[in-house]
């Protein structure tokens, strides 16, 4: 039986860094809130639409790397660890980071317009947009493969990915922020999907060659 922690520690350094940043975000924010009554981490990296419109554009990239909700943090951390491990051989660390930041931008766009006059910080609910985009990537790369999923039996990767997206949408809607953040999640996933489509068309335009695929989409739940 594979040791999950050992598997995570063998990830490419760039992917492990992304996962590590997200993993420590909530504990740090929680300790700051308990000790000081406010969190410097969330203050500087969270999404404050009014400040973004004034030029602090880094917030549209960083807000998905931090979390102030224990439920959103725990769920998204589980799926991030699972999906990063599945997709580790499909991207370089740089391309993985670019993909995740593109998804974060997609997640930020609707919130910037919905809360464009909001002076306070929009609640940070976790990396929902990034997880949604990674699920779309999993579907795109492995949709023809079949896996065993607890409670559902044997399903295709496409069925599993869409089931998880739907489940996350329900959790987000009822527990992590309502329709605004559900929309944010889907917009992040959609921009990630568009990024994959554009990248695929660029590759196809350069000509094609036959390669032997050794990728296996394993999901153990």
Order of alpha helices (4+ residues) and beta strands (2+ residues): alpha-alpha-alpha-alpha-alpha-alpha-alpha-alpha-beta-beta-alpha-alpha
